[in-house]
């Protein structure tokens, strides 16, 4: 078999290649062998965006196609910049390189259980505890200096303006109910005043969701134990990173919302903050309310975007 990686011009062709691991696993193992790494028990991760293979229980090899080089730049820059600056583990870079124009990273594999496996079964008090820790972790990431991430594209103001321009078309295409679409113009007008465009930016991970963190249990208490996947980092306004845990985990529960925000450093949830969070939720690069608002029957519990923001961010 050729030990070269192919060239793809579109994401669909690459996804088909990624799903056929027998085509690329030997190349990944050849890369690992070239670094003198143990390849006796590889494990292919079927989910995710890039080619990812576990090398035993200590290391992970991530290979990025050229069309997703920006994710490599983001991941490498974030892991380098955040090393030693957080209260919980993140992967460490062990090796890096390039094969046929495909950059790759070898990183350490963190201990713990994937958050998405544990979160649904946690008692309410422990969900609040974990959300407070997530809020604290977001704040810790944002205290780190930007370093080279200050130059990551797109710039916050360009990104936000592009999101605002395409917001209505996006949510119409995704099937957001007309009663919510009707309030979008008003919300976007508010967003221009509520979302800072030119304040000093901070590191934004963009996806503090259960699939991207690890939990560990001591006694009967679950705690945040690791954070990974830094491929979509932005530099921008701090509140943007509250949206992942706000949508996927807080689920409109006052105790959870309060724990997340207090951990982050917001002791008070006023109307302006709710309005800003609602706007950012609709402007997030992955925004799809029909899939992401984890409140049962939310479409029937709110008549417009103002009522929806009260439902998602109570208090």
C-alpha positions as CSV (number, residue, x, y, z in Angstrom):
1,X,0.0,0.0,0.0
2,X,1.2,3.5,-0.8
3,X,2.2,5.5,2.3
4,X,1.0,8.7,0.8
5,X,-2.2,10.6,1.7
6,X,-4.5,11.8,-1.1
7,X,-5.5,15.3,-2.0
8,X,-9.2,16.3,-1.5
9,X,-10.8,19.5,-2.8
10,X,-14.1,19.1,-0.9
11,X,-15.2,18.0,2.6
12,X,-17.6,15.3,1.4
13,X,-14.8,13.3,-0.3
14,X,-12.6,13.7,2.8
15,X,-15.4,12.4,5.1
16,X,-15.8,9.3,2.9
17,X,-12.1,8.7,3.2
18,X,-12.1,9.2,6.9
19,X,-14.9,6.7,7.4
20,X,-12.9,4.0,5.5
21,X,-10.2,3.6,8.1
22,X,-8.4,0.7,6.3
23,X,-7.4,3.2,3.7
24,X,-5.6,5.5,6.1
25,X,-4.8,3.6,9.3
26,X,-1.6,2.0,7.8
27,X,-0.4,5.5,6.9
28,X,-1.1,6.8,10.4
29,X,0.8,3.9,11.9
30,X,3.7,4.6,9.6
31,X,3.8,8.1,10.8
32,X,3.7,6.9,14.4
33,X,6.4,4.3,13.7
34,X,8.6,7.1,12.3
35,X,8.5,8.8,15.7
36,X,9.4,5.6,17.5
37,X,5.9,5.2,19.0
38,X,4.2,2.0,20.1
39,X,1.7,0.9,17.4
40,X,0.8,-2.5,18.8
41,X,-2.7,-1.6,19.9
42,X,-4.2,1.2,17.8
43,X,-7.7,2.4,18.2
44,X,-9.5,4.4,15.5
45,X,-11.9,7.0,16.8
46,X,-14.9,6.9,14.5
47,X,-16.3,10.3,15.5
48,X,-14.7,13.7,15.1
49,X,-13.6,15.8,12.2
50,X,-10.1,14.6,11.4
51,X,-8.2,11.3,11.3
52,X,-7.7,10.3,14.9
53,X,-6.1,7.1,16.2
54,X,-5.3,6.1,19.8
55,X,-1.8,4.6,20.3
56,X,-2.3,2.5,23.3
57,X,-3.7,4.2,26.4
58,X,-1.2,7.1,26.5
59,X,-1.1,8.8,23.1
60,X,-3.3,10.1,20.3
61,X,-2.4,10.9,16.7
62,X,-4.5,13.5,15.0
63,X,-4.0,14.0,11.2
64,X,-5.6,17.1,9.6
65,X,-6.4,17.3,5.9
66,X,-5.0,20.4,4.1
67,X,-8.5,21.8,3.7
68,X,-8.8,21.8,7.5
69,X,-5.3,23.2,8.2
70,X,-6.9,26.0,10.2
71,X,-8.0,23.4,12.8
72,X,-4.4,22.2,13.1
73,X,-3.2,25.8,13.6
74,X,-5.9,26.3,16.2
75,X,-5.2,23.1,18.1
76,X,-1.5,23.5,18.1
77,X,-1.6,27.1,19.1
78,X,-4.1,26.5,21.8
79,X,-2.3,23.6,23.4
80,X,0.9,25.5,23.3
81,X,-0.5,28.7,24.7
82,X,-2.6,27.0,27.5
83,X,0.0,24.6,28.7
84,X,0.5,24.9,32.4
85,X,-2.1,27.7,32.7
86,X,-5.3,25.8,33.6
87,X,-6.5,24.1,36.8
88,X,-7.3,20.8,34.9
89,X,-5.4,18.7,32.4
90,X,-5.3,19.3,28.7
91,X,-3.4,17.3,26.1
92,X,0.3,17.9,25.7
93,X,2.0,17.9,22.4
94,X,4.5,15.0,22.1
95,X,5.4,15.3,18.4
96,X,4.3,17.1,15.3
97,X,5.0,17.0,11.6
98,X,3.5,16.8,8.1
99,X,2.9,14.0,5.6
100,X,1.9,14.8,2.0
101,X,0.8,18.3,3.1
102,X,-1.3,16.9,5.9
103,X,-0.1,18.3,9.3
104,X,-0.4,16.1,12.3
105,X,0.0,16.2,16.1
106,X,0.8,13.4,18.6
107,X,-0.7,14.4,21.9
108,X,-1.1,12.8,25.3
109,X,-4.3,10.9,26.0
110,X,-6.2,12.2,29.1
111,X,-7.6,10.0,31.9
112,X,-11.3,10.1,32.6
113,X,-14.7,9.3,31.3
114,X,-16.2,11.2,28.4
115,X,-18.7,13.7,29.7
116,X,-21.4,12.7,27.3
117,X,-21.4,9.2,28.8
118,X,-21.8,10.4,32.4
119,X,-23.8,13.7,32.2
120,X,-27.3,12.3,31.6
121,X,-27.1,10.1,34.8
122,X,-25.7,12.6,37.2
123,X,-27.9,13.8,40.1
124,X,-29.0,17.4,39.9
125,X,-26.6,18.6,42.6
126,X,-23.6,17.1,40.8
127,X,-24.7,18.6,37.5
128,X,-24.7,22.0,39.2
129,X,-21.3,21.2,40.6
130,X,-19.8,20.3,37.2
131,X,-21.3,23.4,35.6
132,X,-19.7,25.6,38.2
133,X,-16.4,23.9,37.4
134,X,-17.0,24.5,33.7
135,X,-17.7,28.2,34.3
136,X,-14.5,28.4,36.3
137,X,-12.5,26.6,33.6
138,X,-13.9,29.0,30.9
139,X,-12.8,31.9,33.0
140,X,-9.3,30.4,33.5
141,X,-8.9,29.8,29.8
142,X,-9.9,33.4,29.1
143,X,-7.3,34.7,31.6
144,X,-4.5,33.2,29.6
145,X,-2.7,35.6,27.3
146,X,-3.6,35.2,23.6
147,X,-0.1,34.9,22.3
148,X,-0.1,33.8,18.6
149,X,-3.9,33.1,18.9
150,X,-4.3,36.9,18.6
151,X,-3.8,36.5,14.9
152,X,-6.2,33.6,14.3
153,X,-8.8,34.1,11.6
154,X,-11.5,35.1,11.4
155,X,-11.2,38.3,13.5
156,X,-14.0,38.7,16.0
157,X,-15.6,41.8,14.4
158,X,-15.5,40.3,10.9
159,X,-16.9,37.0,12.2
160,X,-19.7,38.6,14.1
161,X,-20.8,40.9,11.2
162,X,-20.8,37.9,8.8
163,X,-22.9,35.9,11.3
164,X,-25.3,38.8,11.6
165,X,-25.7,39.1,7.9
166,X,-26.4,35.4,7.4
167,X,-28.4,34.9,10.6
168,X,-32.0,35.1,9.3
169,X,-31.2,33.0,6.2
170,X,-29.5,30.4,8.3
171,X,-32.3,29.9,10.8
172,X,-35.0,30.0,8.1
173,X,-33.1,27.2,6.3
174,X,-32.8,25.2,9.6
175,X,-36.6,25.5,10.2
176,X,-36.8,27.8,13.1
177,X,-40.5,28.4,13.8
178,X,-41.9,31.6,12.3
179,X,-42.8,33.0,15.7
180,X,-39.1,33.1,16.6
181,X,-37.9,34.3,13.2
182,X,-40.3,37.2,13.6
183,X,-38.2,38.7,16.4
184,X,-34.8,38.2,14.7
185,X,-34.5,41.7,13.2
186,X,-35.1,43.3,16.6
187,X,-32.7,41.0,18.3
188,X,-30.0,41.7,15.7
189,X,-30.4,45.4,16.2
190,X,-29.9,44.9,19.9
191,X,-27.0,42.7,19.2
192,X,-25.0,45.4,17.5
193,X,-25.1,47.4,20.8
194,X,-24.9,44.5,23.2
195,X,-22.0,42.5,21.7
196,X,-18.7,44.3,22.0
197,X,-16.7,44.3,18.8
198,X,-13.5,46.1,19.7
199,X,-12.8,45.2,23.4
200,X,-9.7,43.2,24.1
201,X,-10.4,39.6,22.9
202,X,-9.9,36.4,24.9
203,X,-9.4,32.8,23.9
204,X,-12.7,31.2,22.9
205,X,-12.9,27.4,22.6
206,X,-16.4,27.6,21.2
207,X,-17.5,24.1,22.3
208,X,-17.6,23.5,26.0
209,X,-19.9,20.5,25.5
210,X,-20.0,17.0,27.1
211,X,-18.3,15.4,24.1
212,X,-15.2,17.6,24.6
213,X,-14.5,17.1,28.3
214,X,-13.7,14.3,30.7
215,X,-15.1,13.6,34.1
216,X,-13.7,11.5,37.0
217,X,-15.3,10.2,40.2
218,X,-13.9,10.3,43.7
219,X,-16.0,8.7,46.3
220,X,-19.4,9.5,44.9
221,X,-18.5,13.0,43.5
222,X,-18.0,13.6,39.8
223,X,-15.7,16.4,38.8
224,X,-14.3,17.9,35.6
225,X,-11.1,16.0,34.9
226,X,-9.9,17.1,31.5
227,X,-10.6,19.3,28.4
228,X,-9.7,18.5,24.8
229,X,-10.5,19.4,21.2
230,X,-9.2,22.9,20.4
231,X,-9.7,22.9,16.7
232,X,-12.2,25.7,16.5
233,X,-10.7,28.4,18.7
234,X,-11.5,32.1,18.1
235,X,-10.4,35.2,19.8
236,X,-13.3,37.4,20.8
237,X,-15.9,38.4,23.4
238,X,-15.9,36.2,26.5
239,X,-19.7,35.5,26.7
240,X,-19.6,33.4,23.5
241,X,-18.2,30.4,25.4
242,X,-21.2,30.3,27.8
243,X,-23.4,29.1,24.9
244,X,-22.3,25.4,24.7
245,X,-22.9,24.6,28.3
246,X,-25.9,26.9,28.4
247,X,-27.7,25.1,25.5
248,X,-26.5,21.5,26.0
249,X,-26.3,21.2,29.8
250,X,-28.0,23.9,31.8
251,X,-31.4,23.1,30.1
252,X,-33.1,26.1,31.5
253,X,-32.7,24.9,35.1
254,X,-32.2,27.9,37.4
255,X,-29.7,26.1,39.7
256,X,-27.6,25.0,36.7
257,X,-27.7,28.4,35.0
258,X,-26.7,30.1,38.3
259,X,-23.9,27.6,38.9
260,X,-22.4,28.1,35.4
261,X,-22.6,31.9,35.6
262,X,-21.2,32.2,39.1
263,X,-18.3,29.9,38.2
264,X,-17.7,32.1,35.3
265,X,-17.8,35.2,37.4
266,X,-21.2,36.6,36.7
267,X,-23.1,36.9,40.1
268,X,-26.1,38.5,38.5
269,X,-28.2,37.6,35.4
270,X,-30.0,40.8,34.2
271,X,-32.0,41.4,31.1
272,X,-29.1,42.8,29.1
273,X,-27.0,39.7,29.7
274,X,-29.9,37.4,28.8
275,X,-30.5,39.4,25.6
276,X,-26.8,39.2,24.7
277,X,-26.7,35.5,25.4
278,X,-29.8,34.9,23.3
279,X,-28.3,36.9,20.4
280,X,-24.9,35.1,20.6
281,X,-26.7,31.7,20.7
282,X,-28.4,32.6,17.4
283,X,-25.1,33.9,16.0
284,X,-22.8,31.0,17.1
285,X,-21.1,29.3,14.2
286,X,-22.8,26.0,15.0
287,X,-26.2,27.5,15.9
288,X,-29.2,25.4,15.3
289,X,-31.8,25.9,18.1
290,X,-34.0,23.0,17.0
291,X,-31.1,20.6,17.7
292,X,-29.3,22.4,20.5
293,X,-31.8,23.7,23.0
294,X,-32.1,20.9,25.5
295,X,-35.4,21.9,27.1
296,X,-38.2,19.5,26.5
297,X,-41.1,21.1,24.6
298,X,-39.3,24.5,24.5
299,X,-41.0,25.4,21.2
300,X,-44.4,25.3,22.9
301,X,-43.3,27.0,26.1
302,X,-42.2,30.3,24.5
303,X,-44.1,32.6,22.0
304,X,-41.2,34.7,20.9
305,X,-37.5,35.2,21.4
306,X,-37.9,37.3,24.5
307,X,-39.8,34.5,26.2
308,X,-37.3,32.0,24.9
309,X,-34.4,33.9,26.4
310,X,-36.2,33.8,29.8
311,X,-36.8,30.1,29.3
312,X,-33.1,29.3,28.5
313,X,-31.6,31.8,31.0
314,X,-34.0,31.9,34.0
315,X,-33.2,34.0,37.1
